[in-house]
């Protein structure tokens, strides 16, 4: 998990959403390229409760997917806890699920990224 804090190149990128009135960060999304598979990256995202269901997560994942594609990443991996339908829906916007297993109390998904950005 420490690798998620070290971003900005070398296969690690992050984007943030900021409230334009308060300046507070209301959401983040980040990826870390896999060491064993350079075409794949682990992804994580979060949006503060008050900003969920307002398109913040959708925009974050869209921007992160674009960054990943520019770096040659073709797949995102993510662990999603049962019941987090919003996270699952966000990943479906990024691409097509090519693998889904359940282990360690979470759904382990592999999503093949869309080749071109989807319309919002």
N, C-alpha and C positions, 0 to 999 in steps of 0.2 A: 504493500500500500504506500510505502514511502515514495515509490517511483511516480505516483500520481501528483505529488507536490512539486516535482522537478519537471517543469514544462518549458516549451519554447525551443523546439528543435530536437535533432537527434531522435526522431520518431516519437516525440512527446509533444502534444499540443493541447491547448485549452482555450475555451471561449467563455465569456461571461456576459450576463445580461445585467444592466444597471438601471435602476429607477432614475429617470431623468430629473425628477423633482427632488428626491432626497439624496441621490448619489449612492444609495445602498445597493450592494450586489444582491440580486434577487434570484439568480440562477447561474449554474456553471455546467459545462460539459467538457470532458477531457478524454484523450486516448493515449495509450502507451503501446507502441509497436511490440509485437512478440519477438523475443530473441530467436526462437526456433523457426518461426515462420514470418518472414519480413512482409508478406502480403496480408497479414492479419494483425489486428490491434484490439486490446481490451478497452472497452469504453465504459464510462460512468457519467451519470448526470444527475442533477438535483435542481429543484425549483422550490423556493419558499412557499409554504402553504397558501398564503394570501394571493399568490400570483399563478397558482396552478389553474389549468383550464382556460387560460387567456392567450395561448399561443407562444408563451415564452419557451417552453421545452421544445416545441416544434421548430422554432427558429434556431435554438441552440444546436439541436441535432442536425439540422440542415447545414448550418455553417461548419460544424465539426466534420460532417460527411464530406463536404467540399474540400476542406483542408486535407482530409485523409486521402481522397482520390488524387489530389495534386501530389501527394507524397508517395503514390503508388500502392496505397493500401486498398485492398479489394474486399476485405471482410472485417466486421466488428464481432467481437465476442463480448457477451454480457451475462451476468448472473442477476436474475430477477426473482425476488421473493414472491411466493404465492399470494395472489390477491392484488398485486400491483399492476392492474390492467393498463394504467396510463403509461407506465414504462414500456410495457409490451407493445402498445400502440405506437409509441414514438419510434421504437426500433423497426416496426413494420413500415413506417414512413421512410426509413433510411434504406431499406432493401428487402430482400426475400430471405426468409428463414430457411437455411439449408441443413441445420442440425439443431435438435432440441433434446436434451436429456435432463434428468432431475437427479441432483446429488448435493450433498451438504446443505439440505434444506432450501435449495433454490433451483429455479429453472436455468440451465446453462444453455444459452442460445448462441448460435453462429449465424450471422446475417450477411449475405452477399450484398454489397452496396450497389445501388442503382448506378448505372454508368453516367447518367446526366441528372442534374438537380430536378426534383419534382416541383411542380407548381404548388404554392401554398394554398 
